[in-house]
Amino acid sequence: MDFMLAGAAACGACLFTNPLEVVKTRMQLQGELKRWGSYRLHYRNVFHATYTIWKVDGLLALQKGLLPALLYQFCMNGIRLGSYALMETSGYTLSDGKISGAKSTVAGALAGVTGALLASPIYLVKTHLQVQSTSTIAVGHQYKHEVFKPGSWLVSLTAGMVSSVFVVLAMTPFDVVSTRLYNQPVDRQGKGTFYRGYLDCFSKTMRKEGLFGLYKGAGASYFRLGPHTILSLLFWEELRKFYWQ
């Protein structure tokens, strides 16, 4: 039951924070593999990006990809928080009757990695939908692509899985790499045309865009992270109280 309650809590938080996820995804793909100043800057910062998307694509565009985002949160955080709760109640995180920092860290890491890997296919769909926009403010190279184009989803999925594990640690460079791997174009043989894998994407982004390129969307990422974490834990605690009372 802990899995269900944790997933429901994460979904509740997602309803409020998904617009920032849309903004973050667009900003991470803006100017992909281009030198700073060589491309049109559609989104200058979190607030300007939010306003631009609202103005051009409409208010509902800020909730693009909401359904897969909810499903992703339910699966990823349901598994993550639910697994941790099981390890906690089983006594794994205790040492001599006291909470062990080392064991708690290991338990949290294992739960997070498991959730990220199993929910990765849904993250792929979410990313593709959030990128789709009017051509005047489009970023990335597949803003009109088919989500289930033959071959494309499998390549993007397997390439993005590695970095998706680090995304749960809220490390922005890995988040940028993950978004780009999930969204890269593919050729007729179903191979990625921009990146061969995680390290290739990391190095190309660094070489073309500099260190700044690995931190695109950092503002939106952390603006989202705080409220999402607080709301998830708040809803989780309240749901657990309600269920167990």
N, C-alpha and C positions, 0 to 999 in steps of 0.2 A: 504493500500500500504506500510505502514511502516513495516509491518510484512515481506513482500516480500523483501524489500530493506535490512532490518536487516539480514535476512536469507542469502541472496546473499553475503553480506559483510562477514559474518562469514565463509561461504564456501570458499571465496577467501583466507581468513587467514589460513583456514585448509589445503589448498594445500601446504602451506609452513611449517606448524607445525606438520602435522600428523606423520612424522618420529620420532619426539620426544615423541609423544603419544605412538607409538609402543615401544620405548625404555623404557618409564616410566612403561608401563603395564608389560613388561617382568621383569623389576627390582623389581616391587612390588610383583611378584609371586615367585621370586627366594628365595629358602630356606624356603618355606612356612612351618610353624610350626616346624622348626628345629633350634637347637641351633647354634649360630654363630661358624663357624669353623668345623661343622659336615657335611657340604655339599660342593660340588664343586662349586666354584664361577665362573660362566660363564661371568658375567658382573661386572667389578670392579667399573666402573663409567660411566657417560654419554658418554664420548668419546670412551672408550673401548667398551662399549655396541654397539655403532653405528658402529664401525669398525668390531666387531665380527659378527654382523648380516649381514653386507655388504659382508664380506669375506666368510661366510659359506652359507648363504641363497641367496646372490646376492643383487644387488642394489634395485631391485623392492620390496624386502622383507621389506624395510623401509617404504613402502607405503601400507602395508597390512591393510585390513579393510578400505581402503580409501572411497569406495562408501557409506557404512553405516556411516562412520565418517562425510562425507559431509551431508548426510541426517540428522544425529543427530544435527550437527551444524545449519543446516537450520531450523529445527524444534525448537530446544532448544533456540538458540539465536534469531531466528525470533520471537518466542513468548516472550522471555525475553525483548529484546530491543523494539520490537513492542508494547508490553503491557505498558512498561515504557513510550514510546513516547506518547501513547494515554492518559495516566494519566497526563503526562506533559502538553499536549496541552489542556486537559480539565480543567486545572487549579488546579488539586488536590495537586500538589507539592508546591503550593503557599500559603502563609499566609500573609494577609494584603498587598498583591501585591508584596511580596518578596519570594524568594525561601526558603522553610522551610527544614532545615536539617533533622528533625525528619520525616516529611512527605516523603521526598525524599528517606530516608532509608527504610521506610515501603513500599513504592512503588517499590523500587528496590528488596526488599526481596520477596514480593508477586509475582512479575514478574519472578524472578529467580526460586522460588519454583515451580510455575506453569509450566515453561519451562522444568525443570528437571524431573518432574513427567510424563509429557506427552511424553517426548522423551526417557524415560527409556528403553522401549523395543528395541529401536535402539542401545542404548548404550550396551545392552547385546550382540547383534550380533557383534558389533564392537569389543568388548573385546575378544570374542571367536575367531574371525578371526585373531586378532593381536597376539594371543598367539601361534597359529599354527606355527611350525618350524621344522627344521631338528632335529632328536632325540639327536644329539650330543650337542646341545646347548638349548635343551628344558627345560622349567621351568613350574611350576604348575603341575596339575594332570590331565589335560584334553587337552593337546596340540594337540591331534589327534581326539578329540571328534567331534561328529556330532552337528552342531549348533542347529538343530531342532529335536534332539533326543526326542522321546515322554516323556513328563513329566519334562524333565530337564529344559527347558526354563522357564516354569511357576514358578517353585520353585526358580530358580536363580533370576528371575525377581522380584518376590514379596519380596524376602529377600534383594535384593539390592536397592529397591526403597527408603527406609528410608535414607540410607547413601548417595544416589545420590543427595538428597536435599542439603546436606552439602557440596558436591563436588563443587557446584556452588560458594561456599564461599572460594574456593581455600585452604581448610584445608587438608593438606596432610594425617593425620591419617584417616580421613573419606574416602579419595580417595583410600587408601590402602584397607580398609575394603570393600568398594564398589566393587573394582576389584575382591577381593577374593570371595565375596558372589556371584557375577555374574558368576564366573568361577568354583565354587566348584562342585565336582562330585555328582551324585545322585544315589540312589539305585533303585531297580525295582519298588518300590512303588512311585517313584518320589520325595523322601525326600532327603534333603541335607545330605550327609554323614560326612561332616566336621563341619558344623556350623548350629545351630538351628535358628540363626537370627543375627541381628546387634550386640547386646550386647555380645552374645556368641563368635562371631568372634573377637570382640575387645578384650575381656578378654583372649581368647586363644592365640591370637597373642602376647599380652603383656606378658603373662605367659611363653610362649615358646621361644619367640625371644627377649623379653625385649622391652624397649622403642624404641630402634633403629628399631625394626621391623615395627613400625607404621610410620616410616619416610623413608622407602625404596622408591627409585625412586624420592625423594624430589628434587634432583638436576635437573633431567629431567623435572619434573613437573614445576619448576619455570623457567627453561630455556625456556620452551614452553609458559608459562603463559604471560610473558612480550611481546614477539613478537606477540602472538596471540591476545592479548588485543589491542595492538597498531594498528595492521593491521586491525582488525575488526572495530575499531572506525574510522580509516582513510578511509577505503573502504565505510563504512556506510555514513560518512559525504559527501564523494565525490559522491556517488550514489544519496543521497538526493538532493545535489546541481544540479546534472545533471537532475534528474527527475522533480524538481520543477522550474527549470529555464524557 
